[in-house]
Amino acid sequence: MAQLAFFVFLVFPLLIQAKSLSIEFYGESTLPKKTTVDGELVGGLSGIFWNGKRLYSVSDDRGKYGKPRFFEFDLIIKSSTVKLEPLKAIKLEGIDSKWRLDLEGISLLPNGDFVFTSEGDNNVKPRALPKVFITNANGAYKSELLVPSKFLPDLLGQQKKGIQNNRGFEGLTSSSDGQNIYIMNESPIMGDQKAKNDAQWLRMIHYIKEGDSFKIHEEYAYLLDHQDKTGKGTEVFRGLSDVLYVGDSKFITLERGARLGSQGITYAASIYLVDFSKSKDISTIDNLSLSNAVSAPKERLIDFEQTLINFKIENYESLSWGPILPDGRRTLLVLSDNNFSNRENTQLLVFAVKEVE
């Protein structure tokens, strides 16, 4: 896999000089309903990674339609035409069944290993804990990363701490050199919920590679945008769906919301550029909502409801860099999770990105 690692590094140079980014919609591709590959249903896609040749995406199926798995796709982007085609399904092997995986994030390290995040399951007894773990290229388990105790729900009884059910580690990304892994929770952990207002504080966990393993380095504070109300309805939920490494302490985040209006529940989504360069370690703070913590500053790059007026807003959950366009711009990929529902689609959006000084 050494050749793959070298190829990835060349395809994704760091955007370390950019003060901001300009994003322009380029094209989209929607998979047919009930698409299958290798006998596995393609759905619930909740994390993606482009390795320079193929697109990988993980399914958040909790076992209803199949075993824990991720998929390899062929992705062709040419003259504003986008084609996404599943090539194979890869099942995870060597995973303890008690983990009750709810896979949400996927990233690829330069040595060919995959990193995954799982939300676990708070509805079972004992509760299944959130996980961050590494497999080889074929999906065979290799190792697990430590998760701070503040993110772990009580195993039994009334839950007093940890992630909320189905609102755990949605965000996962890694630095281009494979020395850093970053994960983020979708919604505030219980310890950060006792707010004096409606502020929703999240934490980014930063892991650094030491030898053959990854160790927790620091945690950083991130504040979700306030839920809002528009002509399309009142936003009743907002969470972080994914995070993507840019470089020089900058990241792209995807926030996804749900509105309740005259048409029932509809989705909203926005993309932000976030600067963590001045963020301080908040790992020792018990409750962010009652502290003097400062969120990393962010700039909204695109509001899907205002930009994608010709499309139905889907349940967008994942981010990845994509192929380089002929004009030199790199692409940003955004994929939706269809929740295995006939009313929702698996849709890949492609944006052209350029640096703004």
RODO-2510 file (C-alpha; in nm, 4 decimals, decimal comma):
residues 357
     n   res          X          Y          Z
     1     m     0,0000     0,0000     0,0000
     2     a     0,3036     0,2325    -0,0035
     3     q     0,2276     0,3431    -0,3581
     4     l    -0,1251     0,4370    -0,2530
     5     a     0,0032     0,6519     0,0322
     6     f     0,2383     0,8413    -0,1995
     7     f    -0,0422     0,8950    -0,4498
     8     v    -0,2769     1,0352    -0,1855
     9     f    -0,0130     1,2825    -0,0670
    10     l     0,0365     1,4174    -0,4189
    11     v    -0,3344     1,4489    -0,4904
    12     f    -0,4138     1,6431    -0,1732
    13     p    -0,1648     1,9262    -0,1114
    14     l    -0,2405     2,1262     0,2028
    15     l    -0,4368     2,4485     0,1719
    16     i    -0,2165     2,6245     0,4233
    17     q    -0,2079     2,9670     0,2584
    18     a    -0,5806     3,0175     0,2117
    19     k    -0,7517     3,2839     0,4203
    20     s    -1,0852     3,1544     0,2959
    21     l    -1,2365     2,9227     0,0378
    22     s    -1,4795     2,9847    -0,2455
    23     i    -1,7257     2,7012    -0,3183
    24     e    -1,9253     2,6632    -0,6398
    25     f    -2,1777     2,3875    -0,7149
    26     y    -2,0495     2,1638    -0,9956
    27     g    -2,2774     1,8606    -1,0316
    28     e    -2,4513     1,5668    -0,8631
    29     s    -2,5230     1,1973    -0,8910
    30     t    -2,8088     1,0049    -0,7295
    31     l    -2,8005     0,6285    -0,6846
    32     p    -3,1083     0,4271    -0,7908
    33     k    -3,3310     0,3072    -0,5079
    34     k    -3,2315    -0,0224    -0,3445
    35     t    -2,8933    -0,0370    -0,5163
    36     t    -2,6960    -0,3487    -0,4224
    37     v    -2,3386    -0,4685    -0,4782
    38     d    -2,1982    -0,8103    -0,3851
    39     g    -2,5440    -0,8901    -0,2486
    40     e    -2,5277    -0,6029     0,0030
    41     l    -2,7784    -0,3180     0,0159
    42     v    -2,6133     0,0205    -0,0435
    43     g    -2,7683     0,2649     0,2016
    44     g    -2,7203     0,4608     0,5204
    45     l    -2,3956     0,6052     0,3840
    46     s    -2,2567     0,8241     0,6590
    47     g    -1,8884     0,8828     0,5886
    48     i    -1,6726     0,9068     0,2751
    49     f    -1,3065     0,9225     0,1743
    50     w    -1,1524     0,9697    -0,1723
    51     n    -0,8069     0,8102    -0,2025
    52     g    -0,7207     0,9601    -0,5397
    53     k    -0,8607     0,6680    -0,7346
    54     r    -1,1669     0,5325    -0,5559
    55     l    -1,4331     0,6650    -0,3194
    56     y    -1,5007     0,4726     0,0026
    57     s    -1,8147     0,5099     0,2117
    58     v    -1,9327     0,3446     0,5319
    59     s    -2,2889     0,2326     0,6106
    60     d    -2,4542     0,3114     0,9456
    61     d    -2,6689    -0,0012     0,9251
    62     r    -2,7045    -0,1332     1,2823
    63     g    -2,7506    -0,4879     1,1550
    64     k    -3,0997    -0,4625     1,0090
    65     y    -2,9904    -0,5098     0,6475
    66     g    -2,6510    -0,6711     0,6843
    67     k    -2,3249    -0,6908     0,8769
    68     p    -2,1000    -0,3866     0,9402
    69     r    -1,9593    -0,2880     0,6023
    70     f    -1,8192    -0,0183     0,3813
    71     f    -1,8230     0,0239     0,0059
    72     e    -1,5829     0,1060    -0,2734
    73     f    -1,7155     0,3279    -0,5533
    74     d    -1,5952     0,4387    -0,8909
    75     l    -1,6334     0,8151    -0,9257
    76     i    -1,6130     0,9922    -1,2606
    77     i    -1,6394     1,3712    -1,2835
    78     k    -1,6245     1,5106    -1,6350
    79     s    -1,7721     1,8258    -1,7925
    80     s    -2,0128     1,8838    -1,5012
    81     t    -2,1293     1,5229    -1,5309
    82     v    -2,0948     1,3140    -1,2173
    83     k    -2,1206     0,9346    -1,2158
    84     l    -2,1083     0,7290    -0,8962
    85     e    -2,1000     0,3505    -0,9308
    86     p    -2,0581     0,0925    -0,6491
    87     l    -1,7808    -0,1587    -0,7172
    88     k    -1,7721    -0,3804    -0,4094
    89     a    -1,8803    -0,4236    -0,0506
    90     i    -1,6194    -0,4830     0,2210
    91     k    -1,7301    -0,6406     0,5488
    92     l    -1,5559    -0,5635     0,8758
    93     e    -1,3936    -0,8659     1,0342
    94     g    -1,2702    -0,9453     1,3854
    95     i    -1,5105    -0,7027     1,5559
    96     d    -1,6678    -0,8022     1,8878
    97     s    -2,0435    -0,8369     1,8283
    98     k    -2,1063    -0,6668     2,1639
    99     w    -1,9817    -0,3417     2,0119
   100     r    -2,3166    -0,3044     1,8290
   101     l    -2,1533    -0,0934     1,5607
   102     d    -2,3303     0,2132     1,4233
   103     l    -2,0618     0,3276     1,1812
   104     e    -2,0548     0,6988     1,1033
   105     g    -1,7050     0,8044     0,9951
   106     i    -1,4296     0,6688     0,7724
   107     s    -1,0802     0,7948     0,6945
   108     l    -0,7760     0,6452     0,5252
   109     l    -0,4213     0,6601     0,6601
   110     p    -0,1126     0,6743     0,4336
   111     n    -0,0193     0,3138     0,5182
   112     g    -0,3519     0,1910     0,3767
   113     d    -0,5278     0,1374     0,7106
   114     f    -0,8827     0,2645     0,7593
   115     v    -1,0077     0,4554     1,0643
   116     f    -1,3742     0,4227     1,1668
   117     t    -1,6007     0,5781     1,4268
   118     s    -1,9088     0,4102     1,5732
   119     e    -2,1828     0,5729     1,7811
   120     g    -2,2628     0,2509     1,9637
   121     d    -2,6173     0,2027     2,0920
   122     n    -2,7669     0,3532     2,4074
   123     n    -3,0901     0,1574     2,3659
   124     v    -2,9442    -0,1837     2,4504
   125     k    -2,8536    -0,3171     2,7963
   126     p    -2,5731    -0,2836     2,8767
   127     r    -2,5282     0,0212     2,6551
   128     a    -2,2892    -0,0249     2,3613
   129     l    -2,0122     0,2344     2,3871
   130     p    -1,8915     0,4650     2,1086
   131     k    -1,5745     0,3441     1,9402
   132     v    -1,2824     0,4711     1,7330
   133     f    -1,0828     0,1902     1,5719
   134     i    -0,8487     0,0960     1,2905
   135     t    -0,8663    -0,1873     1,0355
   136     n    -0,6409    -0,2935     0,7531
   137     a    -0,7304    -0,2313     0,3888
   138     n    -0,9528    -0,5411     0,3858
   139     g    -1,1566    -0,4375     0,6894
   140     a    -0,9860    -0,6654     0,9441
   141     y    -0,9666    -0,5184     1,2948
   142     k    -0,6220    -0,3990     1,4090
   143     s    -0,6531    -0,1654     1,7075
   144     e    -0,8776     0,0663     1,9098
   145     l    -0,8227     0,4284     2,0127
   146     l    -0,8977     0,5413     2,3659
   147     v    -1,2131     0,7510     2,4075
   148     p    -1,2238     0,9983     2,7025
   149     s    -1,4596     0,8826     2,9772
   150     k    -1,6729     1,1977     2,9509
   151     f    -1,7988     1,0677     2,6124
   152     l    -1,8881     0,7200     2,7435
   153     p    -2,2475     0,6628     2,8616
   154     d    -2,3213     0,4696     3,1789
   155     l    -2,3475     0,1007     3,0964
   156     l    -2,6631     0,0481     3,3036
   157     g    -2,9303     0,2511     3,4809
   158     q    -3,0179     0,6135     3,4217
   159     q    -2,7741     0,7766     3,1846
   160     k    -2,5948     1,0675     3,3499
   161     k    -2,2992     1,1175     3,1191
   162     g    -2,1652     1,0509     2,7711
   163     i    -2,2967     1,0944     2,4210
   164     q    -2,6659     1,1061     2,3445
   165     n    -2,8110     0,8059     2,1643
   166     n    -2,7466     0,8187     1,7895
   167     r    -2,5698     1,1547     1,8283
   168     g    -2,2117     1,0481     1,8822
   169     f    -1,8974     1,0635     1,6707
   170     e    -2,0329     1,1707     1,3320
   171     g    -1,7215     1,3718     1,2457
   172     l    -1,3924     1,2006     1,1549
   173     t    -1,0917     1,3226     0,9578
   174     s    -0,7143     1,2835     0,9521
   175     s    -0,4190     1,4947     0,8435
   176     s    -0,2605     1,4215     0,5070
   177     d     0,0561     1,2811     0,6670
   178     g    -0,1430     1,0393     0,8838
   179     q     0,0054     1,1744     1,2072
   180     n    -0,3203     1,3257     1,3386
   181     i    -0,6768     1,1984     1,3759
   182     y    -0,9669     1,4258     1,4687
   183     i    -1,3182     1,3255     1,5751
   184     m    -1,6241     1,5320     1,6733
   185     n    -1,9568     1,4544     1,8364
   186     e    -2,2803     1,5389     1,6559
   187     s    -2,4617     1,6872     1,9573
   188     p    -2,3501     1,7994     2,3039
   189     i    -2,2512     1,5247     2,5454
   190     m    -2,4656     1,5148     2,8578
   191     g    -2,2006     1,6919     3,0646
   192     d    -2,2174     1,9960     2,8342
   193     q    -2,5979     2,0187     2,8180
   194     k    -2,6861     2,2197     3,1293
   195     a    -2,6840     2,5441     2,9392
   196     k    -2,8010     2,8828     3,0589
   197     n    -2,9258     2,9375     2,7028
   198     d    -2,9696     2,7282     2,3904
   199     a    -2,5993     2,7189     2,3037
   200     q    -2,4857     2,3770     2,1791
   201     w    -2,1210     2,3039     2,2555
   202     l    -1,9279     2,0257     2,0844
   203     r    -1,5768     1,8909     2,1377
   204     m    -1,3124     1,7981     1,8840
   205     i    -1,0773     1,5253     2,0094
   206     h    -0,7272     1,5464     1,8634
   207     y    -0,5169     1,2279     1,8510
   208     i    -0,1448     1,2298     1,7684
   209     k     0,0489     0,9284     1,6437
   210     e     0,3127     0,8017     1,8861
   211     g     0,5029     0,5019     1,7579
   212     d     0,2535     0,2484     1,6270
   213     s    -0,0504     0,3904     1,8090
   214     f    -0,2497     0,7111     1,8520
   215     k    -0,2737     0,8977     2,1823
   216     i    -0,5191     1,1674     2,2913
   217     h    -0,3512     1,5077     2,2628
   218     e    -0,6140     1,7758     2,3317
   219     e    -0,9810     1,8702     2,3017
   220     y    -1,1126     2,1872     2,1355
   221     a    -1,4446     2,3696     2,1687
   222     y    -1,6872     2,4175     1,8802
   223     l    -2,0233     2,5940     1,8911
   224     l    -2,3076     2,4910     1,6620
   225     d    -2,5066     2,7646     1,4902
   226     h    -2,8348     2,8527     1,6606
   227     q    -3,1427     2,6768     1,5325
   228     d    -3,3409     2,9213     1,3207
   229     k    -3,6816     2,9753     1,1637
   230     t    -3,7468     3,0479     0,7971
   231     g    -4,0410     3,0325     0,5614
   232     k    -3,9715     2,6607     0,5294
   233     g    -4,0343     2,5997     0,8968
   234     t    -3,8782     2,5977     1,2412
   235     e    -3,5505     2,4163     1,2874
   236     v    -3,6082     2,1541     1,5558
   237     f    -3,2649     1,9917     1,5410
   238     r    -2,9120     2,0877     1,4409
   239     g    -2,5984     1,8790     1,4655
   240     l    -2,2536     1,8306     1,3195
   241     s    -2,2482     1,5691     1,0441
   242     d    -1,8827     1,5664     0,9439
   243     v    -1,5466     1,7413     0,9624
   244     l    -1,2716     1,7560     0,6985
   245     y    -0,9044     1,8422     0,7436
   246     v    -0,7848     2,1373     0,5338
   247     g    -0,4436     2,2220     0,6805
   248     d    -0,2745     2,4772     0,9067
   249     s    -0,5340     2,4149     1,1851
   250     k    -0,8223     2,4785     0,9445
   251     f    -1,1121     2,2416     0,8889
   252     i    -1,4362     2,2280     0,6934
   253     t    -1,7464     2,1281     0,8895
   254     l    -2,0918     2,0197     0,7774
   255     e    -2,3863     2,1108     0,9991
   256     r    -2,7176     1,9438     0,9235
   257     g    -3,0578     2,0447     1,0585
   258     a    -3,4202     1,9331     1,0444
   259     r    -3,7151     2,1693     1,0011
   260     l    -4,0786     2,1240     1,0911
   261     g    -4,3054     2,3132     0,8531
   262     s    -4,6140     2,2850     0,6369
   263     q    -4,4494     2,0060     0,4347
   264     g    -4,3555     1,8082     0,7432
   265     i    -3,9916     1,7397     0,8267
   266     t    -3,7370     1,8784     0,5783
   267     y    -3,3589     1,9057     0,5957
   268     a    -3,1233     2,2020     0,6091
   269     a    -2,7432     2,2063     0,5814
   270     s    -2,4494     2,4474     0,5756
   271     i    -2,0738     2,4190     0,5200
   272     y    -1,8228     2,6179     0,7259
   273     l    -1,4515     2,6931     0,7282
   274     v    -1,3273     2,6682     1,0883
   275     d    -0,9969     2,7907     1,2324
   276     f    -0,8722     2,6032     1,5404
   277     s    -0,5275     2,7693     1,5397
   278     k    -0,5955     2,9670     1,8573
   279     s    -0,8059     2,7022     2,0312
   280     k    -0,6993     2,6022     2,3804
   281     d    -0,7252     2,2567     2,5315
   282     i    -1,0617     2,2234     2,7095
   283     s    -1,0274     1,8576     2,8115
   284     t    -1,0295     1,9450     3,1842
   285     i    -1,3487     2,1539     3,1620
   286     d    -1,6437     1,9532     3,2940
   287     n    -1,9237     2,1600     3,1393
   288     l    -1,8581     2,3870     2,8414
   289     s    -2,1968     2,5568     2,8682
   290     l    -2,1145     2,6815     3,2189
   291     s    -1,7550     2,7788     3,1410
   292     n    -1,5703     3,0651     2,9759
   293     a    -1,4635     2,8458     2,6850
   294     v    -1,4237     3,0133     2,3464
   295     s    -1,5388     2,8397     2,0303
   296     a    -1,3158     2,8159     1,7265
   297     p    -1,4213     3,0932     1,4834
   298     k    -1,5984     2,9783     1,1698
   299     e    -1,7160     3,1234     0,8393
   300     r    -2,0206     2,9902     0,6592
   301     l    -1,9202     2,9092     0,3024
   302     i    -2,2533     2,7831     0,1721
   303     d    -2,6141     2,7502     0,2877
   304     f    -2,7721     2,4647     0,0958
   305     e    -3,1251     2,6002     0,1314
   306     q    -3,0222     2,9231    -0,0412
   307     t    -2,7832     2,7742    -0,2965
   308     l    -2,9386     2,4450    -0,4043
   309     i    -3,2785     2,5891    -0,4886
   310     n    -3,3283     2,3400    -0,7739
   311     f    -3,2758     2,0347    -0,5536
   312     k    -3,4517     1,8730    -0,2649
   313     i    -3,2242     1,9056     0,0392
   314     e    -3,1291     1,5544     0,1437
   315     n    -2,9869     1,4208     0,4702
   316     y    -2,6266     1,5251     0,4007
   317     e    -2,3860     1,3532     0,6391
   318     s    -2,0355     1,3261     0,4943
   319     l    -1,7473     1,5258     0,3471
   320     s    -1,4360     1,4408     0,1472
   321     w    -1,1939     1,5992    -0,0928
   322     g    -1,2401     1,4677    -0,4465
   323     p    -1,0633     1,4699    -0,7838
   324     i    -0,8824     1,7734    -0,9213
   325     l    -1,0709     1,9480    -1,2037
   326     p    -0,9014     2,0359    -1,5365
   327     d    -0,8912     2,4038    -1,4338
   328     g    -0,6881     2,3155    -1,1245
   329     r    -0,9664     2,3515    -0,8685
   330     r    -1,0086     2,0656    -0,6259
   331     t    -1,3519     1,9200    -0,5634
   332     l    -1,5393     1,8888    -0,2362
   333     l    -1,7728     1,5892    -0,2114
   334     v    -2,0882     1,5842     0,0029
   335     l    -2,2899     1,2624     0,0355
   336     s    -2,6354     1,2058     0,1838
   337     d    -2,7591     0,9238     0,4071
   338     n    -3,0908     0,7880     0,2775
   339     n    -3,1752     0,6258     0,6136
   340     f    -3,2736     0,3162     0,4104
   341     s    -3,5945     0,5029     0,3253
   342     n    -3,7760     0,5079    -0,0075
   343     r    -3,8552     0,8745     0,0566
   344     e    -3,4888     0,9782     0,0733
   345     n    -3,2010     0,9508    -0,1716
   346     t    -2,8335     0,8638    -0,1707
   347     q    -2,7061     1,1744    -0,3454
   348     l    -2,3492     1,2881    -0,4086
   349     l    -2,2968     1,6617    -0,4505
   350     v    -1,9759     1,7913    -0,6089
   351     f    -1,8470     2,1432    -0,5431
   352     a    -1,5494     2,3183    -0,7040
   353     v    -1,3248     2,4821    -0,4434
   354     k    -1,0587     2,7497    -0,4801
   355     e    -0,8510     2,9449    -0,2324
   356     v    -0,9351     3,3067    -0,1562
   357     e    -0,6532     3,5285    -0,0272
***
